[in-house]
Amino acid sequence: MTSLGLVGLVVTVVASSWPDTVSRILVWPAVVLAVAALAGEVRPIRLSGEDDAGTLSTSAPFILALTAIGGVAVAVIVQAVASLLDDLLHRREARKSLFNTAQYALSVLTARAVFCWLTHVPFLGGPRLVEVRDVVPLLVAGLVMITVNRVLVAGVVSLATRQPFMAVVTEDGVAHAVTNLVLISVGCLAGVLAADGAGVLVLLVPFVVAAHLLAGAAARHAHLASHDSLTGLANRDQLRRSLDEGFTAAARTDGNGPGLVLVDLDHFKDINDTLGHPVGDQLLRQVARRLVSDLPEDVAVHRLGGDEFAVVVAGNLADAQHVARVLLRSLDDPIRVEGLDLLIRASAGVAVAPEHGTDPQELMKRADIALYYAKLERDRISTYAPEFDINTLERLHLLADLRAALEAGDLFVDYQPQVDLADSRIVGVEALVRWEHPVRGLVAPDDFVPLAESSGLITALTEFVLETALADLARWRAAGHDVRVAVNLSARHLSDLSLPPRIAATLAKHQMPATALVLEVTETGILSDPARADLVISALRALGIGIAVDDYGTGNASLSYLKRLEVDELKVDRSFVSDIATDTQDLIIVRSTIALALALGLRVVAEGVEDEPTAAALRELGEVIGQGFHLGRPTTPALLAEQLERQGGHSVAVGARGL
């Protein structure tokens, strides 16, 4: 850019020193053409509605006419003034402004040389009238001027972005070629009509305006075909072209790459469902700006649809992983939309050629698999590994089967007894969701519940458990058992502001009071989005629904949220309970936890009671409810009802886990 700028500056200075200029030209026609050239430079055809979008100057036809009727000096000077004025208005840096002026000067100089060669006019000759026989040479000169301009700009873009030179030259070439041919034709007509005076040139204004409007509309349509209308980012088609260019560039240099980073927002569907799609659209626009702002100018962000974005990285695996970290880090701060501060989290999948794929389609597939694992394992950033393929296919099949099982009602719930250790009576049960697969047999909850959480099926799964638990509750209460049901909620539910009214509607459907329901949450669920979790939990408690903390002690901020939130029950995790008869440290931890819970007025359920010594140790610690195989294995609702009948009319607290 600097070298070319210096050459162009010399050309401009030399041209401006040549004699035989304004005093001998067709003064008024030249003035009209110069004004039109200035206007065409500062009011170009805009390729889209975005401020920073590409533009196509319409000064070329008037500069071409000046090249013929005014001589090379006038044409170069007018073009230089127009370019500098446009750069000044857009506050471009000095080096870019120098390059723009220089490449325009060289383009005009080349056009003058071609015109003079074809018409046998002296290159340094003065102004002259353009006759009809000069139209074809002037048209050829105009095409050469446009070509030189495009080649010089493409050279700089190719060096800056590492794209193949011919790919940059031919990008949008057909659409621009037609537009430039129309504009150059207007320039030829202007050159011929200049002999009839400035007034006749004014008659060309409607043609120029029409060409401007039509070319602008065509350019915008071309832009929209390769860009996302909501965010202004490049779209999926443009991503494929970028990947093709990346593979071509890597093949030329025998280097690694390209890399591909896919980014997907977490729980975006919940935002759309809760706050509405207009808010979701605003959020996506702000996310797009965040992603773009933290990347270099030559790295493009693409929107693939929904809440998924992609970036092509020219480099090795470390470069791609760095870009992934930058993208996720750009979303660390809350995004303010409609007066709400929304904390957005995302997951990223990374794949790099040639180790993860040797063509764009394979690389896209591998990056998508890595993204799937990032969301499933909650690593936030996951790099493709070969073993992901087999597991992913199995999980995708399992996910499809789970969706079908939910729709067909093929899931069921078993209940495991909870026992008051003081008198060995059943005072509650925990419900466990079960899935009997027609081919795989009984599928473990640890295999399908994470799938439901990562895919969005967790809402339907929890609604099934809630419906089943409340239906069983209604039958138990009708039989005279004053019982209570608890259903486990995932982190996704604690970010859903529409959850409280939906649960209230389900309670009303089964004619159950809110006090008969307890919802279990985990420490990690509360801390994943504390602001929203506080709102959701407060709304649930306002309805009269109880809150229990499940797996207590496995998180990292138990005391802080116990101070902030009002809860009704602590469930001490089995990892602490199962060895208290033999491990002194576990015993101290459990004893302290139970003492704290009872002092706060909370119920305590100890999970993992697998033998009598453990049960005996817990009896010494206070009013504790125990759960484990030693006290009772999971059973069906019918068998549980028989156990409740054998206990008579005693009240029973029933906990339905659901997950």
Secondary structure, DSSP 8 states (H G I E B T S, - for coil): -HHHHHHHHHHHHHHHH-SS-GGGS-HHHHHHHHHHHHHHHHS-EESSSSTTS-EE---HHHHHHHHHHT-HHHHHHHHHHHHHHHHHHTT--HHHHHHHHHHHHHHHHHHHHHHHHHHT--TT-------GGGHHHHHHHHHHHHHHHHHHHHHHHHHHH---HHHHHHTTHHHHHHHHHHHHHHHHHHHHHGGG-HHHHHTTHHHHHHHHHHHHHHHHHHHHHHB-TTT--B-HHHHHHHHHHHHHHHHHHT----EEEEEEETTHHHHHHHH-HHHHHHHHHHHHHHHHHTS-TTS-EEEEETTEEEEEESS-HHHHHHHHHHHHHTT-S-EEETTEEE---EEEEEEETTTS-SSHHHHHHHHHHHHHHHHHHT-SEEE--THHHHHHHHHHHHHHHHHHHHHHT-EEEEEEEEEETTTTEEEEEEEEEEEEETTTEEE-HHHHHHHHHHHTTHHHHHHHHHHHHHHHHHHHHHTT--EEEEEE--TTGGG-TTHHHHHHHHHHHTT--GGGEEEEEEHHHHHHSHHHHHHHHHHHHHTT-EEEEEEETSSS-HHHHHHHS--SEEEE-HHHHTTTTT-HHHHHHHHHHHHHHHHTT-EEEEE---SHHHHHHHHTTSS-EEESTTT---B-HHHHHHHHHHH-S--EE-EE---
